Amino acid sequence: MATRKTVKSESGATMSQYDQEVEKRLKALEAAVHSHESGGGDVAALEAKVDDLIQKLKTLRTLREVL
């Protein structure tokens, strides 16, 4: 009879192979969310680009009114 490899979780509970795979995926998702949350520099760069575009559109509207 084949024996099953058992693994203990951090809480000490026995985990099946499926549970191990789910735990691995959950940790990867949590790490991705955490790295995304801490990447605030990207948001600031996008906000600066949007502000620049808004300023250019205002200038264009002013030019159209003059012409």
Backbone atoms as SQL, in Angstrom:
CREATE TABLE atoms (id INTEGER PRIMARY KEY, chain TEXT, resi INTEGER, resn TEXT, atom TEXT, x REAL, y REAL, z REAL);
INSERT INTO atoms VALUES
  (1, 'A', 1, 'MET', 'N', 0.846, -1.173, 0.000),
  (2, 'A', 1, 'MET', 'CA', 0.000, 0.000, 0.000),
  (3, 'A', 1, 'MET', 'C', 0.895, 1.242, 0.000),
  (4, 'A', 2, 'ALA', 'N', 0.556, 2.203, -0.824),
  (5, 'A', 2, 'ALA', 'CA', 1.347, 3.428, -0.928),
  (6, 'A', 2, 'ALA', 'C', 1.016, 4.351, 0.238),
  (7, 'A', 3, 'THR', 'N', 2.042, 4.992, 0.722),
  (8, 'A', 3, 'THR', 'CA', 1.822, 5.955, 1.806),
  (9, 'A', 3, 'THR', 'C', 1.778, 7.351, 1.219),
  (10, 'A', 4, 'ARG', 'N', 0.978, 8.175, 1.818),
  (11, 'A', 4, 'ARG', 'CA', 0.836, 9.545, 1.339),
  (12, 'A', 4, 'ARG', 'C', 1.775, 10.449, 2.105),
  (13, 'A', 5, 'LYS', 'N', 2.384, 11.359, 1.381),
  (14, 'A', 5, 'LYS', 'CA', 3.271, 12.340, 1.991),
  (15, 'A', 5, 'LYS', 'C', 2.395, 13.411, 2.646),
  (16, 'A', 6, 'THR', 'N', 2.579, 13.629, 3.922),
  (17, 'A', 6, 'THR', 'CA', 1.791, 14.644, 4.613),
  (18, 'A', 6, 'THR', 'C', 2.689, 15.807, 4.988),
  (19, 'A', 7, 'VAL', 'N', 2.117, 16.960, 4.950),
  (20, 'A', 7, 'VAL', 'CA', 2.828, 18.184, 5.277),
  (21, 'A', 7, 'VAL', 'C', 2.015, 18.905, 6.328),
  (22, 'A', 8, 'LYS', 'N', 2.696, 19.549, 7.249),
  (23, 'A', 8, 'LYS', 'CA', 2.021, 20.317, 8.285),
  (24, 'A', 8, 'LYS', 'C', 1.992, 21.787, 7.889),
  (25, 'A', 9, 'SER', 'N', 0.868, 22.438, 8.119),
  (26, 'A', 9, 'SER', 'CA', 0.750, 23.873, 7.858),
  (27, 'A', 9, 'SER', 'C', 1.398, 24.635, 9.001),
  (28, 'A', 10, 'GLU', 'N', 1.413, 25.959, 8.886),
  (29, 'A', 10, 'GLU', 'CA', 1.985, 26.783, 9.949),
  (30, 'A', 10, 'GLU', 'C', 1.250, 26.596, 11.263),
  (31, 'A', 11, 'SER', 'N', -0.044, 26.288, 11.181),
  (32, 'A', 11, 'SER', 'CA', -0.824, 26.084, 12.397),
  (33, 'A', 11, 'SER', 'C', -0.674, 24.676, 12.945),
  (34, 'A', 12, 'GLY', 'N', 0.002, 23.805, 12.200),
  (35, 'A', 12, 'GLY', 'CA', 0.214, 22.432, 12.654),
  (36, 'A', 12, 'GLY', 'C', -0.769, 21.442, 12.073),
  (37, 'A', 13, 'ALA', 'N', -1.718, 21.902, 11.258),
  (38, 'A', 13, 'ALA', 'CA', -2.703, 21.001, 10.657),
  (39, 'A', 13, 'ALA', 'C', -2.077, 20.255, 9.482),
  (40, 'A', 14, 'THR', 'N', -2.517, 19.034, 9.291),
  (41, 'A', 14, 'THR', 'CA', -2.044, 18.237, 8.166),
  (42, 'A', 14, 'THR', 'C', -2.680, 18.753, 6.882),
  (43, 'A', 15, 'MET', 'N', -1.853, 18.898, 5.827),
  (44, 'A', 15, 'MET', 'CA', -2.336, 19.440, 4.562),
  (45, 'A', 15, 'MET', 'C', -2.221, 18.392, 3.453),
  (46, 'A', 16, 'SER', 'N', -3.271, 18.268, 2.642),
  (47, 'A', 16, 'SER', 'CA', -3.233, 17.381, 1.488),
  (48, 'A', 16, 'SER', 'C', -2.451, 18.065, 0.373),
  (49, 'A', 17, 'GLN', 'N', -2.202, 17.333, -0.711),
  (50, 'A', 17, 'GLN', 'CA', -1.487, 17.902, -1.845),
  (51, 'A', 17, 'GLN', 'C', -2.281, 19.066, -2.435),
  (52, 'A', 18, 'TYR', 'N', -3.602, 18.939, -2.500),
  (53, 'A', 18, 'TYR', 'CA', -4.454, 20.018, -2.998),
  (54, 'A', 18, 'TYR', 'C', -4.330, 21.239, -2.099),
  (55, 'A', 19, 'ASP', 'N', -4.383, 21.029, -0.790),
  (56, 'A', 19, 'ASP', 'CA', -4.253, 22.140, 0.157),
  (57, 'A', 19, 'ASP', 'C', -2.912, 22.849, -0.005),
  (58, 'A', 20, 'GLN', 'N', -1.870, 22.081, -0.257),
  (59, 'A', 20, 'GLN', 'CA', -0.541, 22.665, -0.454),
  (60, 'A', 20, 'GLN', 'C', -0.521, 23.554, -1.696),
  (61, 'A', 21, 'GLU', 'N', -1.149, 23.081, -2.780),
  (62, 'A', 21, 'GLU', 'CA', -1.194, 23.852, -4.021),
  (63, 'A', 21, 'GLU', 'C', -1.999, 25.135, -3.821),
  (64, 'A', 22, 'VAL', 'N', -3.127, 25.049, -3.122),
  (65, 'A', 22, 'VAL', 'CA', -3.941, 26.231, -2.845),
  (66, 'A', 22, 'VAL', 'C', -3.159, 27.221, -1.994),
  (67, 'A', 23, 'GLU', 'N', -2.462, 26.735, -0.987),
  (68, 'A', 23, 'GLU', 'CA', -1.658, 27.603, -0.118),
  (69, 'A', 23, 'GLU', 'C', -0.553, 28.301, -0.912),
  (70, 'A', 24, 'LYS', 'N', 0.068, 27.571, -1.816),
  (71, 'A', 24, 'LYS', 'CA', 1.130, 28.144, -2.656),
  (72, 'A', 24, 'LYS', 'C', 0.577, 29.256, -3.550),
  (73, 'A', 25, 'ARG', 'N', -0.588, 29.012, -4.165),
  (74, 'A', 25, 'ARG', 'CA', -1.208, 30.023, -5.023),
  (75, 'A', 25, 'ARG', 'C', -1.647, 31.243, -4.217),
  (76, 'A', 26, 'LEU', 'N', -2.196, 31.012, -3.030),
  (77, 'A', 26, 'LEU', 'CA', -2.637, 32.111, -2.180),
  (78, 'A', 26, 'LEU', 'C', -1.461, 32.996, -1.781),
  (79, 'A', 27, 'LYS', 'N', -0.347, 32.388, -1.418),
  (80, 'A', 27, 'LYS', 'CA', 0.838, 33.177, -1.047),
  (81, 'A', 27, 'LYS', 'C', 1.348, 33.986, -2.239),
  (82, 'A', 28, 'ALA', 'N', 1.298, 33.403, -3.443),
  (83, 'A', 28, 'ALA', 'CA', 1.739, 34.125, -4.635),
  (84, 'A', 28, 'ALA', 'C', 0.821, 35.318, -4.910),
  (85, 'A', 29, 'LEU', 'N', -0.488, 35.125, -4.751),
  (86, 'A', 29, 'LEU', 'CA', -1.435, 36.226, -4.946),
  (87, 'A', 29, 'LEU', 'C', -1.231, 37.334, -3.911),
  (88, 'A', 30, 'GLU', 'N', -1.029, 36.938, -2.658),
  (89, 'A', 30, 'GLU', 'CA', -0.797, 37.929, -1.612),
  (90, 'A', 30, 'GLU', 'C', 0.475, 38.719, -1.875),
  (91, 'A', 31, 'ALA', 'N', 1.516, 38.053, -2.350),
  (92, 'A', 31, 'ALA', 'CA', 2.770, 38.736, -2.665),
  (93, 'A', 31, 'ALA', 'C', 2.570, 39.710, -3.829),
  (94, 'A', 32, 'ALA', 'N', 1.780, 39.312, -4.823),
  (95, 'A', 32, 'ALA', 'CA', 1.527, 40.186, -5.970),
  (96, 'A', 32, 'ALA', 'C', 0.739, 41.424, -5.549),
  (97, 'A', 33, 'VAL', 'N', -0.242, 41.231, -4.682),
  (98, 'A', 33, 'VAL', 'CA', -1.037, 42.360, -4.201),
  (99, 'A', 33, 'VAL', 'C', -0.160, 43.292, -3.376),
  (100, 'A', 34, 'HIS', 'N', 0.669, 42.715, -2.536),
  (101, 'A', 34, 'HIS', 'CA', 1.543, 43.532, -1.693),
  (102, 'A', 34, 'HIS', 'C', 2.523, 44.342, -2.538),
  (103, 'A', 35, 'SER', 'N', 3.102, 43.729, -3.553),
  (104, 'A', 35, 'SER', 'CA', 4.053, 44.457, -4.395),
  (105, 'A', 35, 'SER', 'C', 3.333, 45.524, -5.220),
  (106, 'A', 36, 'HIS', 'N', 2.089, 45.256, -5.595),
  (107, 'A', 36, 'HIS', 'CA', 1.307, 46.239, -6.352),
  (108, 'A', 36, 'HIS', 'C', 0.940, 47.432, -5.472),
  (109, 'A', 37, 'GLU', 'N', 0.600, 47.172, -4.215),
  (110, 'A', 37, 'GLU', 'CA', 0.231, 48.243, -3.292),
  (111, 'A', 37, 'GLU', 'C', 1.417, 49.144, -2.983),
  (112, 'A', 38, 'SER', 'N', 2.594, 48.572, -2.887),
  (113, 'A', 38, 'SER', 'CA', 3.767, 49.363, -2.527),
  (114, 'A', 38, 'SER', 'C', 4.384, 50.072, -3.733),
  (115, 'A', 39, 'GLY', 'N', 3.870, 49.850, -4.922),
  (116, 'A', 39, 'GLY', 'CA', 4.404, 50.476, -6.130),
  (117, 'A', 39, 'GLY', 'C', 3.752, 51.804, -6.426),
  (118, 'A', 40, 'GLY', 'N', 3.692, 52.704, -5.453),
  (119, 'A', 40, 'GLY', 'CA', 3.027, 53.978, -5.607),
  (120, 'A', 40, 'GLY', 'C', 3.681, 54.901, -6.615),
  (121, 'A', 41, 'GLY', 'N', 4.940, 54.678, -6.966),
  (122, 'A', 41, 'GLY', 'CA', 5.627, 55.520, -7.929),
  (123, 'A', 41, 'GLY', 'C', 4.976, 55.496, -9.296),
  (124, 'A', 42, 'ASP', 'N', 4.422, 54.368, -9.674),
  (125, 'A', 42, 'ASP', 'CA', 3.761, 54.250, -10.967),
  (126, 'A', 42, 'ASP', 'C', 2.536, 55.148, -11.035),
  (127, 'A', 43, 'VAL', 'N', 1.791, 55.220, -9.965),
  (128, 'A', 43, 'VAL', 'CA', 0.584, 56.049, -9.931),
  (129, 'A', 43, 'VAL', 'C', 0.966, 57.523, -10.053),
  (130, 'A', 44, 'ALA', 'N', 1.996, 57.930, -9.359),
  (131, 'A', 44, 'ALA', 'CA', 2.433, 59.325, -9.410),
  (132, 'A', 44, 'ALA', 'C', 2.875, 59.698, -10.824),
  (133, 'A', 45, 'ALA', 'N', 3.567, 58.805, -11.499),
  (134, 'A', 45, 'ALA', 'CA', 4.009, 59.067, -12.870),
  (135, 'A', 45, 'ALA', 'C', 2.810, 59.193, -13.805),
  (136, 'A', 46, 'LEU', 'N', 1.813, 58.335, -13.629),
  (137, 'A', 46, 'LEU', 'CA', 0.612, 58.417, -14.460),
  (138, 'A', 46, 'LEU', 'C', -0.164, 59.701, -14.191),
  (139, 'A', 47, 'GLU', 'N', -0.246, 60.093, -12.937),
  (140, 'A', 47, 'GLU', 'CA', -0.941, 61.343, -12.606),
  (141, 'A', 47, 'GLU', 'C', -0.251, 62.538, -13.263),
  (142, 'A', 48, 'ALA', 'N', 1.077, 62.522, -13.279),
  (143, 'A', 48, 'ALA', 'CA', 1.819, 63.614, -13.910),
  (144, 'A', 48, 'ALA', 'C', 1.539, 63.663, -15.410),
  (145, 'A', 49, 'LYS', 'N', 1.467, 62.506, -16.048),
  (146, 'A', 49, 'LYS', 'CA', 1.170, 62.460, -17.485),
  (147, 'A', 49, 'LYS', 'C', -0.238, 62.976, -17.774),
  (148, 'A', 50, 'VAL', 'N', -1.188, 62.589, -16.939),
  (149, 'A', 50, 'VAL', 'CA', -2.565, 63.051, -17.129),
  (150, 'A', 50, 'VAL', 'C', -2.640, 64.564, -16.951),
  (151, 'A', 51, 'ASP', 'N', -1.986, 65.083, -15.931),
  (152, 'A', 51, 'ASP', 'CA', -1.968, 66.532, -15.718),
  (153, 'A', 51, 'ASP', 'C', -1.359, 67.263, -16.913),
  (154, 'A', 52, 'ASP', 'N', -0.301, 66.697, -17.480),
  (155, 'A', 52, 'ASP', 'CA', 0.345, 67.292, -18.655),
  (156, 'A', 52, 'ASP', 'C', -0.614, 67.302, -19.849),
  (157, 'A', 53, 'LEU', 'N', -1.315, 66.192, -20.039),
  (158, 'A', 53, 'LEU', 'CA', -2.284, 66.126, -21.145),
  (159, 'A', 53, 'LEU', 'C', -3.428, 67.123, -20.953),
  (160, 'A', 54, 'ILE', 'N', -3.892, 67.266, -19.738),
  (161, 'A', 54, 'ILE', 'CA', -4.961, 68.230, -19.460),
  (162, 'A', 54, 'ILE', 'C', -4.488, 69.642, -19.788),
  (163, 'A', 55, 'GLN', 'N', -3.273, 69.957, -19.404),
  (164, 'A', 55, 'GLN', 'CA', -2.730, 71.290, -19.689),
  (165, 'A', 55, 'GLN', 'C', -2.616, 71.518, -21.191),
  (166, 'A', 56, 'LYS', 'N', -2.196, 70.505, -21.950),
  (167, 'A', 56, 'LYS', 'CA', -2.088, 70.628, -23.397),
  (168, 'A', 56, 'LYS', 'C', -3.461, 70.817, -24.042),
  (169, 'A', 57, 'LEU', 'N', -4.464, 70.117, -23.527),
  (170, 'A', 57, 'LEU', 'CA', -5.811, 70.280, -24.067),
  (171, 'A', 57, 'LEU', 'C', -6.357, 71.679, -23.793),
  (172, 'A', 58, 'LYS', 'N', -6.067, 72.214, -22.628),
  (173, 'A', 58, 'LYS', 'CA', -6.509, 73.574, -22.314),
  (174, 'A', 58, 'LYS', 'C', -5.844, 74.575, -23.257),
  (175, 'A', 59, 'THR', 'N', -4.573, 74.375, -23.546),
  (176, 'A', 59, 'THR', 'CA', -3.858, 75.250, -24.475),
  (177, 'A', 59, 'THR', 'C', -4.457, 75.153, -25.869),
  (178, 'A', 60, 'LEU', 'N', -4.768, 73.950, -26.290),
  (179, 'A', 60, 'LEU', 'CA', -5.366, 73.740, -27.609),
  (180, 'A', 60, 'LEU', 'C', -6.729, 74.428, -27.695),
  (181, 'A', 61, 'ARG', 'N', -7.523, 74.329, -26.641),
  (182, 'A', 61, 'ARG', 'CA', -8.841, 74.971, -26.632),
  (183, 'A', 61, 'ARG', 'C', -8.678, 76.498, -26.734),
  (184, 'A', 62, 'THR', 'N', -7.696, 77.040, -26.044),
  (185, 'A', 62, 'THR', 'CA', -7.443, 78.471, -26.094),
  (186, 'A', 62, 'THR', 'C', -7.033, 78.890, -27.503),
  (187, 'A', 63, 'LEU', 'N', -6.197, 78.119, -28.173),
  (188, 'A', 63, 'LEU', 'CA', -5.774, 78.415, -29.546),
  (189, 'A', 63, 'LEU', 'C', -6.970, 78.405, -30.499),
  (190, 'A', 64, 'ARG', 'N', -7.884, 77.479, -30.306),
  (191, 'A', 64, 'ARG', 'CA', -9.068, 77.403, -31.185),
  (192, 'A', 64, 'ARG', 'C', -9.941, 78.635, -31.001),
  (193, 'A', 65, 'GLU', 'N', -10.051, 79.122, -29.767),
  (194, 'A', 65, 'GLU', 'CA', -10.857, 80.313, -29.509),
  (195, 'A', 65, 'GLU', 'C', -10.251, 81.552, -30.156),
  (196, 'A', 66, 'VAL', 'N', -8.926, 81.614, -30.189),
  (197, 'A', 66, 'VAL', 'CA', -8.229, 82.743, -30.785),
  (198, 'A', 66, 'VAL', 'C', -8.384, 82.738, -32.297),
  (199, 'A', 67, 'LEU', 'N', -8.327, 81.566, -32.876),
  (200, 'A', 67, 'LEU', 'CA', -8.414, 81.459, -34.339),
  (201, 'A', 67, 'LEU', 'C', -9.857, 81.577, -34.730);
